[in-house]
């Protein structure tokens, strides 16, 4: 904390080999740099079907970067689903109440396998966004789907499942992974317009910029 990294009157806490910033009410981010006064119910839907460990780390690190920018001080809640052949890890929006708990919870076993996006979208809609699992009336429902768009298990159901979520009032953001994602599936899954709801994450060096772009949209 010697460099006084916390902005906007945030309090710096020395931790082992790192620091944490405790932010004032409307501010969030690693250094309390972001003004975010929007209360949200957010569910990440994370494709960890890739066989390469770096792809898994890219997905998880991106999700954590976004969580840092969400304002849980004002009641934003976060749930998560990870999937490959099927849903293989999750926590609900009422499982954790602090940002630190959510960040610690974003550690899942990397299985690899096929890509069953339709199953994850169905579970997101029917299990995550429910009152018993933390969804709230009158709070903006946001799904953040991180995938390359190449679903290959019952792929004919992927876009209809996304449409059912949108018809239920869930805003669907899609972060397209890699250099050559399947933008046809990505754009068909996302809410409209695509210019507001679709982002591309090519590599680790893009994580901060892409997360900031998404957070700008979520917090406005």
Secondary structure as UniProt FT lines:
FT   TURN            2..3
FT   TURN            8..9
FT   STRAND          11..15
FT   TURN            16..17
FT   STRAND          18..22
FT   TURN            25..26
FT   STRAND          27..28
FT   TURN            30..31
FT   STRAND          34..35
FT   STRAND          40..47
FT   HELIX           53..69
FT   HELIX           72..74
FT   STRAND          77..83
FT   STRAND          87..91
FT   TURN            93..95
FT   HELIX           99..105
FT   HELIX           117..123
FT   HELIX           124..128
FT   HELIX           131..133
FT   TURN            137..138
FT   STRAND          140..147
FT   HELIX           155..157
FT   HELIX           158..167
FT   TURN            168..169
FT   STRAND          171..177
FT   HELIX           183..189
FT   HELIX           194..197
FT   STRAND          198..201
FT   HELIX           204..206
FT   HELIX           207..219
//
